[in-house]
Amino acid sequence: MNQELWTKIASINSFLSPLREANTQSTISMIDLVELRSRLRDQLEDLKAVITELYSERDAYFVLFPLAAHCDEIVKMLILDAQHLDWPPLQQELYQVADAGDLFYELLDSALSKPDTLPLVYEVYYFCLQDGFCGRYSVNPKRVEDYLHKLQKFIRIQPLTTEPLISAAKKRSYFRIPKYSYYAGSIFLLASVYFLLIFMASTWQPM
């Protein structure tokens, strides 16, 4: 998993957070959709620049299109009042299509059928579906679940290899000197002094 790419993808969701968190249409109407759309578009363009440096144009398309489709669906789903829907679809501007809800799954089927598909593509599709994208299956959530299960088989989850952290108390216990060592040491010291005094007394001669 490419950390830089996923940081940019996560920022797309952060841009949409105010819209998701708005609990009334009046609150939604206060959100500047023009500014929101501009920020999302710029982020998608930045993401495209990063991906095309690493992968092919085809890979970039398969990664970016589902994200654009997901953004369009979220906005249309949350803004119930059409009068406030000042949102030219990103899919139309970036890809000249108006049926992203269908094309999303057509591209996904194509990706699943090709063994050389970039793992990032599977990850992005999984992300979109897990985050709520439905497309043409808005009334058939079972199909969405089926796709999620298929994608899970292709997503590589790297196990953590770090060793368990050792608690501070346990660390201290490794370096703690047992109490009996102090007692034994004290007895040994006293015995040594005692025998030393006896020896000195036996060898001492008055001047």
PyMOL commands that set and color helices and strands:
alter all, ss='L'
color gray80, all
select helices_A, chain A and resi 3-21+25-29+33-54+57-78+82-84+90-95+100-113+119-130+135-137+141-152+168-174+179-203
alter helices_A, ss='H'
color red, helices_A
deselect
rebuild
show_as cartoon
